[in-house]
Amino acid sequence: MSRDPDLAADMARYPKRALLREQSAWAILVYRWGRRIENSKPGLFKNFRNRIYWPIFRIVETFTGISLPKNCRIGPGLRIYHFGTIFVHGNAVLGANCTLRQGVTIGNRGLDGPTPTIEDDVDFGAFAQVLGNVRIGRGARIGAMSVVLCDVPAGATAVGVPARIIPAKTPSNPVNSG
């Protein structure tokens, strides 16, 4: 794991021996391996590893219920709690230290449509959906079962269907400071 600093950052957010205890770690491991393949020099060796990657990806996706295709871009420190029914679109971008829970979908709203960009330190509640050309700001929280169809500013919380935005708690925002 030390050869891949992103994987090391992911595993640092897990308990010891996570690969034995948490199925979500399997999905992250396969994702990081796929990214290394994707970023490697073109050629016969890359093609060979791709032929091995795809069946392993499908097996892990099936057993864990987590789809993290190698073409999506995910920063270091990803943590997935409560594996199952998690889908990240192949064109989505997630920043560092994001947290996903069961049922999270990050994808587009229509065929070949734009996908979300998630900044660092975003926390997703169970069954949260973020769809379309939206940006989720750094440190934002997406509430359980929320459907986010608009941008969420840094530090804010999105809740409801469709999601409404609760501004971040700041000294200049006394309405939401208590």
Backbone as CSV, one residue per row, in Angstrom:
resi,resn,N_x,N_y,N_z,CA_x,CA_y,CA_z,C_x,C_y,C_z
1,MET,0.813,-1.206,0.000,0.000,0.000,0.000,0.849,1.259,0.000
2,SER,2.073,1.156,0.458,2.924,2.337,0.534,3.302,2.847,-0.851
3,ARG,3.167,2.005,-1.903,3.490,2.436,-3.257,2.446,3.400,-3.801
4,ASP,1.274,3.417,-3.235,0.188,4.283,-3.693,-0.232,5.187,-2.535
5,PRO,0.213,6.446,-2.550,-0.118,7.335,-1.429,-1.623,7.589,-1.278
6,ASP,-2.375,7.563,-2.375,-3.828,7.754,-2.280,-4.478,6.579,-1.551
7,LEU,-4.057,5.360,-1.880,-4.580,4.180,-1.191,-4.176,4.193,0.280
8,ALA,-2.960,4.616,0.559,-2.514,4.706,1.958,-3.376,5.703,2.728
9,ALA,-3.730,6.833,2.093,-4.605,7.822,2.741,-6.004,7.252,2.954
10,ASP,-6.488,6.465,1.992,-7.800,5.810,2.146,-7.769,4.874,3.352
11,MET,-6.782,4.008,3.391,-6.702,2.993,4.449,-6.429,3.610,5.824
12,ALA,-5.849,4.796,5.858,-5.623,5.486,7.131,-6.949,5.865,7.796
13,ARG,-8.014,5.982,7.024,-9.336,6.314,7.564,-10.130,5.077,7.972
14,TYR,-9.569,3.911,7.777,-10.205,2.640,8.125,-9.556,2.051,9.375
15,PRO,-10.263,1.158,10.053,-9.636,0.448,11.179,-8.566,-0.519,10.663
16,LYS,-7.757,-1.018,11.556,-6.722,-1.974,11.177,-7.345,-3.197,10.522
17,ARG,-6.614,-3.776,9.587,-7.038,-4.970,8.859,-8.387,-4.770,8.153
18,ALA,-8.559,-3.607,7.582,-9.832,-3.279,6.925,-10.163,-4.226,5.779
19,LEU,-9.168,-4.703,5.068,-9.444,-5.596,3.943,-10.073,-6.913,4.392
20,LEU,-9.878,-7.265,5.646,-10.510,-8.468,6.189,-11.881,-8.177,6.798
21,ARG,-12.102,-6.938,7.196,-13.306,-6.588,7.955,-14.358,-5.810,7.174
22,GLU,-13.937,-5.037,6.188,-14.880,-4.139,5.521,-14.808,-4.302,4.007
23,GLN,-15.928,-4.703,3.429,-15.989,-4.937,1.995,-15.760,-3.665,1.195
24,SER,-16.105,-2.522,1.757,-15.899,-1.277,1.021,-14.429,-1.051,0.717
25,ALA,-13.545,-1.541,1.559,-12.110,-1.409,1.313,-11.702,-2.179,0.057
26,TRP,-12.402,-3.287,-0.251,-12.104,-4.036,-1.473,-12.369,-3.165,-2.705
27,ALA,-13.506,-2.468,-2.695,-13.868,-1.617,-3.829,-12.854,-0.496,-4.006
28,ILE,-12.402,0.088,-2.909,-11.414,1.161,-2.991,-10.083,0.622,-3.512
29,LEU,-9.686,-0.542,-3.045,-8.444,-1.159,-3.501,-8.480,-1.409,-5.011
30,VAL,-9.575,-1.956,-5.508,-9.701,-2.218,-6.941,-9.749,-0.905,-7.718
31,TYR,-10.432,0.111,-7.182,-10.462,1.423,-7.842,-9.050,1.991,-7.971
32,ARG,-8.297,1.995,-6.881,-6.932,2.560,-6.919,-6.036,1.772,-7.872
33,TRP,-6.193,0.454,-7.913,-5.425,-0.358,-8.840,-5.801,0.010,-10.288
34,GLY,-7.099,0.178,-10.551,-7.556,0.592,-11.872,-6.998,1.943,-12.282
35,ARG,-6.910,2.875,-11.335,-6.332,4.199,-11.637,-4.862,4.083,-12.003
36,ARG,-4.136,3.205,-11.303,-2.726,3.003,-11.652,-2.612,2.445,-13.072
37,ILE,-3.501,1.531,-13.419,-3.506,0.996,-14.788,-3.826,2.110,-15.780
38,GLU,-4.861,2.884,-15.471,-5.302,3.964,-16.359,-4.183,4.978,-16.608
39,ASN,-3.388,5.250,-15.602,-2.321,6.252,-15.706,-0.993,5.677,-16.185
40,SER,-0.960,4.381,-16.484,0.296,3.772,-16.918,0.530,3.994,-18.408
41,LYS,1.750,3.716,-18.814,2.170,3.887,-20.201,1.405,2.919,-21.106
42,PRO,0.899,3.403,-22.240,0.184,2.516,-23.161,1.085,1.379,-23.649
43,GLY,0.460,0.267,-23.922,1.217,-0.854,-24.456,0.604,-2.181,-24.086
44,LEU,1.334,-3.219,-24.397,0.867,-4.576,-24.186,0.609,-4.883,-22.717
45,PHE,1.511,-4.422,-21.830,1.348,-4.686,-20.406,0.102,-4.000,-19.850
46,LYS,-0.158,-2.775,-20.287,-1.368,-2.068,-19.858,-2.611,-2.806,-20.346
47,ASN,-2.611,-3.241,-21.593,-3.754,-3.982,-22.128,-3.990,-5.275,-21.345
48,PHE,-2.924,-5.978,-21.016,-3.032,-7.216,-20.242,-3.647,-6.947,-18.872
49,ARG,-3.152,-5.913,-18.178,-3.701,-5.583,-16.854,-5.150,-5.134,-16.941
50,ASN,-5.526,-4.428,-18.012,-6.930,-4.050,-18.206,-7.820,-5.270,-18.362
51,ARG,-7.352,-6.284,-19.060,-8.134,-7.513,-19.238,-8.331,-8.253,-17.912
52,ILE,-7.412,-8.095,-17.004,-7.546,-8.692,-15.671,-8.423,-7.804,-14.783
53,TYR,-8.244,-6.486,-14.923,-8.966,-5.528,-14.075,-10.489,-5.671,-14.213
54,TRP,-11.014,-5.705,-15.449,-12.460,-5.633,-15.653,-13.231,-6.761,-14.993
55,PRO,-12.814,-8.019,-15.114,-13.579,-9.052,-14.391,-13.476,-8.905,-12.874
56,ILE,-12.306,-8.491,-12.392,-12.163,-8.290,-10.940,-13.048,-7.139,-10.486
57,PHE,-13.094,-6.061,-11.257,-13.968,-4.926,-10.949,-15.417,-5.388,-10.846
58,ARG,-15.884,-6.170,-11.816,-17.276,-6.627,-11.819,-17.575,-7.558,-10.651
59,ILE,-16.635,-8.411,-10.305,-16.832,-9.315,-9.163,-16.952,-8.513,-7.871
60,VAL,-16.033,-7.570,-7.663,-16.058,-6.753,-6.440,-17.294,-5.872,-6.432
61,GLU,-17.662,-5.307,-7.576,-18.871,-4.483,-7.675,-20.109,-5.303,-7.289
62,THR,-20.163,-6.531,-7.746,-21.300,-7.398,-7.450,-21.356,-7.781,-5.976
63,PHE,-20.223,-8.158,-5.400,-20.202,-8.598,-4.001,-20.347,-7.455,-3.007
64,THR,-19.887,-6.263,-3.370,-19.945,-5.147,-2.418,-21.109,-4.202,-2.681
65,GLY,-21.619,-4.187,-3.899,-22.654,-3.215,-4.244,-22.095,-1.814,-4.384
66,ILE,-20.789,-1.711,-4.652,-20.130,-0.411,-4.791,-19.516,-0.327,-6.177
67,SER,-19.895,0.705,-6.940,-19.358,0.904,-8.273,-18.491,2.160,-8.284
68,LEU,-17.176,1.945,-8.332,-16.198,3.030,-8.437,-15.368,2.769,-9.696
69,PRO,-15.873,3.149,-10.872,-15.124,2.869,-12.088,-13.792,3.617,-12.106
70,LYS,-12.806,3.028,-12.747,-11.461,3.588,-12.717,-11.346,4.925,-13.427
71,ASN,-12.287,5.296,-14.274,-12.172,6.575,-14.960,-12.722,7.749,-14.154
72,CYS,-13.434,7.520,-13.056,-13.807,8.657,-12.205,-12.552,9.094,-11.446
73,ARG,-12.530,10.330,-10.983,-11.351,10.833,-10.270,-11.734,11.066,-8.816
74,ILE,-11.047,10.344,-7.936,-11.332,10.422,-6.505,-10.042,10.752,-5.779
75,GLY,-10.077,11.803,-4.964,-8.895,12.195,-4.199,-8.572,11.203,-3.094
76,PRO,-7.438,11.386,-2.458,-7.033,10.472,-1.386,-7.932,10.596,-0.163
77,GLY,-7.970,9.538,0.628,-8.713,9.575,1.886,-10.181,9.248,1.772
78,LEU,-10.596,8.518,0.737,-12.002,8.132,0.603,-12.359,7.128,1.699
79,ARG,-13.510,7.336,2.333,-14.008,6.406,3.356,-15.435,6.054,3.007
80,ILE,-15.726,4.766,2.954,-17.078,4.299,2.672,-17.549,3.493,3.870
81,TYR,-18.630,3.956,4.483,-19.257,3.234,5.589,-20.442,2.458,5.042
82,HIS,-20.756,1.338,5.651,-21.978,0.603,5.335,-22.092,0.337,3.834
83,PHE,-21.274,-0.534,3.331,-21.225,-0.808,1.901,-22.605,-1.139,1.349
84,GLY,-22.743,-0.952,0.076,-23.944,-1.376,-0.639,-24.647,-0.271,-1.373
85,THR,-25.054,-0.569,-2.579,-25.796,0.311,-3.480,-25.182,1.706,-3.587
86,ILE,-23.874,1.744,-3.748,-23.167,3.011,-3.940,-22.714,3.078,-5.388
87,PHE,-23.074,4.169,-6.074,-22.711,4.324,-7.466,-22.087,5.684,-7.680
88,VAL,-20.888,5.695,-8.257,-20.217,6.932,-8.646,-20.024,6.873,-10.157
89,HIS,-20.559,7.836,-10.863,-20.461,7.877,-12.317,-18.994,7.971,-12.740
90,GLY,-18.674,7.390,-13.873,-17.305,7.378,-14.367,-16.717,8.734,-14.673
91,ASN,-17.541,9.757,-14.868,-17.025,11.101,-15.137,-17.045,12.004,-13.917
92,ALA,-17.496,11.502,-12.789,-17.587,12.320,-11.574,-16.189,12.594,-11.014
93,VAL,-16.101,13.679,-10.257,-14.856,14.064,-9.599,-15.154,14.226,-8.109
94,LEU,-14.388,13.532,-7.274,-14.515,13.655,-5.816,-13.174,14.118,-5.265
95,GLY,-13.219,15.053,-4.345,-12.003,15.556,-3.721,-11.479,14.620,-2.649
96,ALA,-10.536,15.125,-1.894,-9.892,14.347,-0.833,-10.786,14.230,0.397
97,ASN,-10.627,13.125,1.116,-11.269,12.896,2.418,-12.792,12.979,2.385
98,CYS,-13.382,12.468,1.327,-14.842,12.403,1.245,-15.335,11.139,1.939
99,THR,-16.557,11.205,2.440,-17.162,10.072,3.135,-18.490,9.733,2.473
100,LEU,-18.639,8.455,2.116,-19.879,7.962,1.509,-20.505,6.929,2.420
101,ARG,-21.823,6.899,2.449,-22.561,5.876,3.180,-23.439,5.105,2.210
102,GLN,-24.116,4.076,2.694,-24.873,3.200,1.802,-25.887,3.981,0.987
103,GLY,-26.070,3.504,-0.235,-27.094,4.062,-1.100,-26.743,5.358,-1.801
104,VAL,-25.535,5.867,-1.670,-25.164,7.145,-2.286,-25.030,6.976,-3.800
105,THR,-25.593,7.930,-4.529,-25.436,7.981,-5.979,-24.880,9.343,-6.348
106,ILE,-23.810,9.338,-7.135,-23.217,10.559,-7.672,-23.170,10.351,-9.178
107,GLY,-24.077,11.025,-9.901,-24.170,10.743,-11.323,-24.817,11.847,-12.126
108,ASN,-25.181,11.500,-13.360,-25.794,12.490,-14.240,-27.314,12.376,-14.201
109,ARG,-27.965,13.363,-14.810,-29.434,13.376,-14.810,-30.020,12.823,-16.092
110,GLY,-29.192,12.667,-17.106,-29.658,12.144,-18.384,-28.507,11.514,-19.140
111,LEU,-28.832,10.815,-20.186,-27.832,10.138,-20.986,-26.760,11.121,-21.460
112,ASP,-25.524,10.819,-21.186,-24.367,11.643,-21.566,-24.399,13.044,-20.962
113,GLY,-25.156,13.238,-19.897,-25.232,14.537,-19.243,-24.026,14.798,-18.359
114,PRO,-23.877,16.038,-17.922,-22.745,16.381,-17.050,-22.899,15.740,-15.672
115,THR,-21.782,15.606,-14.986,-21.752,14.945,-13.681,-21.235,15.903,-12.609
116,PRO,-21.476,15.575,-11.344,-21.072,16.459,-10.251,-19.559,16.551,-10.055
117,THR,-19.170,17.667,-9.458,-17.811,17.863,-8.970,-17.922,18.056,-7.467
118,ILE,-17.257,17.197,-6.721,-17.315,17.208,-5.273,-15.955,17.680,-4.759
119,GLU,-15.938,18.714,-3.953,-14.677,19.198,-3.401,-14.275,18.365,-2.186
120,ASP,-13.204,18.760,-1.509,-12.650,18.012,-0.377,-13.570,18.000,0.844
121,ASP,-13.439,16.951,1.650,-14.063,16.845,2.978,-15.593,16.875,2.960
122,VAL,-16.196,16.357,1.920,-17.657,16.323,1.823,-18.163,15.020,2.436
123,ASP,-19.220,15.118,3.223,-19.791,13.976,3.935,-21.198,13.713,3.395
124,PHE,-21.421,12.494,2.885,-22.706,12.106,2.309,-23.461,11.211,3.273
125,GLY,-24.708,11.554,3.565,-25.566,10.701,4.380,-26.102,9.546,3.554
126,ALA,-26.704,8.582,4.235,-27.236,7.394,3.577,-28.268,7.756,2.512
127,PHE,-28.160,7.131,1.364,-29.081,7.262,0.247,-29.157,8.670,-0.327
128,ALA,-28.131,9.483,-0.118,-28.067,10.809,-0.729,-27.813,10.657,-2.225
129,GLN,-28.420,11.540,-2.995,-28.269,11.537,-4.446,-27.782,12.912,-4.875
130,VAL,-26.698,12.960,-5.639,-26.197,14.216,-6.200,-26.134,14.003,-7.703
131,LEU,-26.934,14.778,-8.437,-27.126,14.508,-9.855,-26.928,15.744,-10.703
132,GLY,-26.248,15.577,-11.832,-26.114,16.629,-12.820,-24.900,17.501,-12.621
133,ASN,-24.915,18.618,-13.307,-23.795,19.552,-13.339,-23.815,20.445,-12.092
134,VAL,-23.483,19.853,-10.945,-23.473,20.612,-9.696,-22.088,20.541,-9.063
135,ARG,-21.794,21.526,-8.247,-20.544,21.569,-7.486,-20.907,21.556,-6.010
136,ILE,-20.292,20.641,-5.285,-20.486,20.560,-3.843,-19.221,21.109,-3.204
137,GLY,-19.362,22.192,-2.441,-18.217,22.900,-1.873,-17.522,22.147,-0.750
138,ARG,-16.324,22.557,-0.480,-15.470,21.947,0.541,-16.181,21.919,1.899
139,GLY,-16.146,20.748,2.539,-16.705,20.608,3.876,-18.219,20.588,3.942
140,ALA,-18.872,20.494,2.801,-20.336,20.449,2.795,-20.812,19.100,3.318
141,ARG,-22.061,19.091,3.776,-22.693,17.849,4.233,-23.975,17.657,3.440
142,ILE,-24.140,16.441,2.962,-25.343,16.108,2.208,-26.153,15.168,3.089
143,GLY,-27.331,15.602,3.489,-28.149,14.840,4.425,-28.670,13.538,3.843
144,ALA,-28.991,12.623,4.737,-29.529,11.325,4.328,-30.781,11.518,3.485
145,MET,-30.872,10.767,2.419,-32.004,10.721,1.503,-32.262,12.029,0.760
146,SER,-31.284,12.936,0.752,-31.430,14.192,0.019,-31.186,13.975,-1.465
147,VAL,-31.843,14.783,-2.283,-31.614,14.774,-3.720,-31.107,16.158,-4.094
148,VAL,-29.824,16.236,-4.413,-29.167,17.519,-4.678,-29.095,17.735,-6.182
149,LEU,-29.726,18.826,-6.632,-29.767,19.166,-8.047,-29.181,20.549,-8.313
150,CYS,-28.644,21.190,-7.258,-28.062,22.519,-7.393,-26.754,22.571,-6.605
151,ASP,-25.959,23.605,-6.840,-24.688,23.756,-6.144,-24.906,23.901,-4.645
152,VAL,-23.931,23.400,-3.879,-23.944,23.526,-2.423,-22.663,24.264,-2.032
153,PRO,-22.788,25.431,-1.388,-21.592,26.192,-1.020,-20.735,25.463,0.022
154,ALA,-19.500,25.857,0.107,-18.569,25.272,1.080,-19.146,25.388,2.488
155,GLY,-19.058,24.298,3.233,-19.489,24.274,4.626,-20.986,24.190,4.844
156,ALA,-21.776,24.282,3.804,-23.234,24.259,3.939,-23.731,22.815,4.046
157,THR,-25.008,22.696,4.385,-25.658,21.400,4.477,-26.841,21.389,3.521
158,ALA,-27.004,20.289,2.792,-28.141,20.130,1.881,-29.033,19.026,2.428
159,VAL,-30.331,19.327,2.573,-31.281,18.341,3.090,-32.592,18.419,2.317
160,GLY,-33.261,17.277,2.182,-34.596,17.258,1.597,-34.623,16.824,0.147
161,VAL,-35.877,16.754,-0.371,-36.116,16.357,-1.752,-37.052,17.366,-2.375
162,PRO,-36.639,18.176,-3.321,-35.253,18.425,-3.671,-34.553,19.136,-2.516
163,ALA,-33.238,19.030,-2.497,-32.478,19.552,-1.364,-32.591,21.066,-1.251
164,ARG,-32.728,21.501,-0.005,-32.628,22.940,0.290,-31.310,23.122,1.015
165,ILE,-30.735,24.290,0.880,-29.394,24.561,1.401,-29.501,25.281,2.740
166,ILE,-28.824,24.745,3.733,-28.697,25.390,5.038,-27.287,25.952,5.094
167,PRO,-27.153,27.289,5.183,-25.813,27.887,5.145,-24.922,27.402,6.294
168,ALA,-23.637,27.526,6.069,-22.652,27.138,7.081,-22.776,28.029,8.304
169,LYS,-22.436,27.465,9.463,-22.425,28.241,10.698,-21.170,29.105,10.718
170,THR,-21.384,30.416,10.779,-20.265,31.358,10.849,-20.640,32.480,11.805
171,PRO,-19.636,33.191,12.340,-19.959,34.328,13.218,-20.795,35.395,12.515
172,SER,-20.645,35.536,11.186,-21.424,36.534,10.458,-22.817,36.035,10.086
173,ASN,-23.117,34.777,10.429,-24.416,34.187,10.130,-25.075,33.729,11.425
174,PRO,-25.536,34.666,12.276,-26.088,34.280,13.574,-27.387,33.491,13.479
175,VAL,-28.100,33.551,12.348,-29.348,32.827,12.187,-29.107,31.326,12.328
176,ASN,-27.937,30.861,11.897,-27.650,29.432,11.892,-26.521,29.090,12.865
177,SER,-26.300,29.874,13.868,-25.175,29.619,14.789,-25.597,28.864,16.032
178,GLY,-26.822,28.481,16.182,-27.231,27.777,17.380,-27.961,26.604,17.110
